[in-house]
Amino acid sequence: MEIENVVSLFDGISCGQLALIDVGVSYKNYYASEIDKYPIKVTQHHFPNTIQLGDVTKIDYSSLPKIDLLIGGSPCQGFSFAGKQLNFNDPRSKLFFEFVKAKDTLQPKYFLLENVKMKQEYQDVISEHLGVFPIRINSSKVSACRRDRLYWTNIPITQIEDSNITFDDINSNSESWIEEEIINKISKWKAQQKPLPNATLIGSRSKLPCLTARGYNQYHSGMILITNGSKYRYLTNEEAELAMGLPVGYTSILSDKERSKAIGNGWNIKTISHIFKGLL
């Protein structure tokens, strides 16, 4: 199947392009709005024909052709249960209305908006503006990491089957083990009664927690540690890419810290691919 034009707001590392390719949907033009130079660098490295539109608040939609697909995952910090839940008073979450503006102006045939779980009252505001109710999907169904998200779309979505993928399926078997006494010198991880009390330990047949943009250097979600008995190591960026459905090395042109942030800010490719199958 081929569509003509796609607009992706808050494009990040262009997970939308990867998902379209994954399901065999080709497109002629892909317009992306992103302001972070590091994700843009990744996008243009892999997809040099991407047409970057810049700041979402400054796009002149009248200059664009007929759009077949509008997608985006607007910033979630003001909605998340993990945050302060400032909802639409948070300037980042107000950017949702830029998606509404794009949808109302462009009148795309299909649209997709992704965001986090949130209070029902906030969810209802989004549903009212977009004219559809969200579908809740946890990416643990199709990948090795959890990512419980809401998707507002007019693309028909079929039932998602559990693929039973765990960390074992993406384990690189890295031997970069860290001595426990070294870990315990890190202030956040100073042991009291047991080692690494603040870390998320991942063992055999486990699902990774939701990867976020709050990684510290290469440490995804702050403190994800892979354990093998008394040994510990950090989750590698390559394992994080696989967990999110990205090709291994997709973000390798960035530093460890920027890779962690870019991966955590992205979409789970296999989840979006499942949704895009409805375009076929």
MONOR-V5090 format. One record per pair of residues at least 12 apart in sequence whose C-alpha atoms are under 7 Angstrom apart, sorted by the first residue. I is the first residue (numbers start at 1). J is the second residue. If there is no record, write none. Layout:
BEGIN
i | j
I | J
I | J
END
This chain:
BEGIN
i | j
1 | 24
1 | 25
1 | 26
1 | 280
2 | 25
2 | 26
2 | 27
3 | 26
3 | 27
3 | 28
3 | 68
4 | 27
4 | 28
4 | 29
4 | 68
5 | 27
5 | 28
5 | 29
5 | 30
5 | 66
5 | 67
5 | 68
5 | 69
6 | 29
6 | 30
6 | 31
6 | 67
6 | 68
6 | 69
6 | 70
7 | 30
7 | 31
7 | 32
7 | 67
7 | 69
7 | 70
7 | 71
8 | 31
8 | 32
8 | 33
8 | 70
8 | 71
8 | 72
9 | 32
9 | 33
9 | 34
9 | 56
9 | 71
9 | 72
10 | 33
10 | 34
10 | 72
10 | 73
10 | 74
11 | 32
11 | 33
11 | 34
11 | 72
12 | 34
12 | 39
12 | 40
12 | 266
13 | 39
13 | 40
13 | 42
13 | 43
13 | 262
13 | 266
14 | 43
15 | 266
15 | 267
15 | 269
18 | 269
19 | 269
19 | 272
19 | 273
20 | 273
20 | 276
22 | 273
23 | 273
23 | 277
30 | 50
30 | 51
31 | 50
31 | 51
31 | 52
31 | 53
32 | 50
32 | 51
32 | 52
32 | 53
33 | 52
33 | 53
33 | 54
33 | 55
33 | 56
34 | 54
34 | 55
35 | 54
35 | 55
39 | 262
42 | 251
56 | 98
57 | 98
61 | 106
67 | 106
67 | 108
68 | 108
68 | 109
68 | 110
69 | 108
69 | 109
69 | 110
69 | 111
70 | 108
70 | 110
70 | 111
70 | 112
71 | 111
71 | 112
71 | 113
72 | 112
72 | 113
72 | 114
73 | 113
73 | 114
73 | 115
74 | 95
74 | 96
74 | 115
75 | 92
75 | 93
76 | 93
76 | 115
76 | 116
77 | 92
77 | 93
78 | 90
78 | 92
78 | 93
79 | 118
80 | 116
80 | 117
80 | 118
81 | 118
87 | 122
100 | 129
100 | 130
110 | 154
110 | 155
111 | 153
111 | 154
112 | 151
112 | 152
112 | 153
113 | 151
113 | 152
113 | 153
114 | 149
114 | 150
114 | 151
114 | 152
115 | 149
115 | 150
115 | 151
116 | 149
116 | 150
117 | 149
117 | 150
132 | 152
132 | 153
133 | 152
134 | 150
134 | 151
134 | 152
135 | 150
135 | 151
135 | 152
136 | 149
136 | 150
136 | 151
137 | 149
137 | 150
139 | 268
139 | 271
141 | 161
141 | 162
141 | 163
141 | 164
142 | 162
142 | 163
142 | 165
142 | 270
142 | 271
143 | 165
143 | 243
143 | 244
144 | 165
144 | 166
144 | 167
144 | 207
144 | 208
144 | 243
145 | 207
145 | 208
145 | 209
145 | 210
145 | 243
146 | 207
146 | 208
146 | 209
146 | 210
147 | 210
155 | 278
155 | 279
156 | 278
157 | 275
157 | 278
166 | 205
166 | 206
166 | 207
167 | 205
167 | 206
167 | 207
167 | 208
168 | 204
168 | 205
170 | 239
170 | 242
171 | 239
172 | 239
176 | 233
177 | 231
177 | 232
177 | 233
178 | 231
178 | 232
178 | 233
199 | 223
199 | 224
199 | 225
200 | 223
200 | 224
200 | 225
201 | 224
201 | 225
201 | 226
201 | 227
202 | 225
202 | 226
202 | 227
203 | 226
203 | 227
203 | 228
211 | 264
212 | 264
212 | 265
213 | 260
213 | 261
213 | 262
213 | 264
213 | 265
214 | 261
215 | 260
215 | 261
216 | 257
217 | 256
217 | 257
218 | 237
218 | 256
218 | 257
218 | 260
219 | 234
219 | 235
220 | 235
220 | 260
237 | 260
241 | 263
244 | 268
244 | 269
245 | 268
245 | 269
245 | 270
246 | 269
END
